[in-house]
């Protein structure tokens, strides 16, 4: 990947979102935030930018279109996705990244696939896209945004736990369907934090 390739891809994405400027600017915000987080955590910036640029490439479809496309391409549909088809844009986006945009990079495609729900044991690139989607500069609705934005550049594990935990709280409070992958992600990162805390206490006691 080089700058010319990335800029050409950005133009393609802009064309795809020509009827939805807000979605395009969100996409640019995520891509830029991915690049910043990549610098912080030692991940290739261009790969992170591309993953952010394409993370919502299937977001412009209706629920019925998402369901139909996933059925046509033999993409698995979970019970929660069947109830809330908008979640399928991540899986379909990963498919389109490879087939429409020519992304021959399994980790980039995986980062797109899991950017909404996360997954236990994410790679660093997957973690970056997941967090960038939540904290990008054009986001303004979540109550804990300022806090998570700060933590994301200090401790991405803590940031992921806070995002998934607050997401689950919001979904439960509003009686919305919950994707089991989000629950599993929250439990996984909660366990990581607890294990890290226990190890730190053990080391202190051994001094």
PEBEL-V23606 format. One record per backbone hydrogen bond with DSSP energy under -1.0 kcal/mol. NH is the residue of the N-H (numbers start at 1). CO is the residue of the C=O. If there is no record, write none. Layout:
BEGIN
nh = (NH;NH)
co = (CO;CO)
END
This chain:
BEGIN
nh = (6;7;8;9;10;11;12;13;14;15;16;17;18;20;24;25;26;27;28;29;30;31;32;33;34;35;36;37;38;39;40;41;43;48;49;50;51;52;53;54;57;59;66;67;68;69;70;71;72;73;74;75;82;83;84;87;88;89;90;92;93;94;95;96;97;98;99;100;101;103;109;110;111;112;113;114;115;118;127;128;129;130;131;132;133;135;136;139;145;148;149;150;151;152;154;155;159;160;161;162;163;164;165;166;167;168;169;170;171;172;173;174;175;176;183;184;185;186;187;188;189;190;191;192;193;194;195;196;197;198;199;200;201;202;203;204;205;206)
co = (2;3;4;5;6;7;8;9;10;11;12;13;15;17;20;21;22;23;24;25;26;27;28;29;30;31;32;33;34;35;36;37;38;44;45;46;47;48;49;50;54;56;62;63;64;65;66;67;68;69;71;70;78;79;80;84;85;86;87;88;89;90;91;92;93;94;95;96;96;97;105;106;107;108;109;110;112;114;123;124;125;126;127;128;129;131;132;136;142;144;145;146;147;148;151;151;155;156;157;158;159;160;161;162;163;164;165;166;167;168;169;170;172;171;179;180;181;182;183;184;185;186;187;188;189;190;191;192;193;194;195;196;197;198;199;200;201;202)
END
